[in-house]
Amino acid sequence: MRLSDIMSNAGLSTYAEIALVIFLIAFLLIAVSVFAPSRRKEFEEASRMPLDDVHPQTPRQSRGDAS
């Protein structure tokens, strides 16, 4: 008996289908949260942040910095 025969009869295709459904649900949830109208103001403020001279932002230090 060959390995390909064993794997084809193992019935592992169900796991791939479940993973696809989980991925699609996660993708849809992320897409809805990103494109939600309630977050428009937040994204507009963030898009103007590099050009804002009135309220300059200080960069955050990463946790690995020793300074």
Secondary structure, 3 states (H helix, E strand, C coil): CCHHHHHHCCCCHHHHHHHHHHHHHHHHHHHHHHCCHHHHHHHHHHHHHHHCCCCCCCCCCCCCCCC
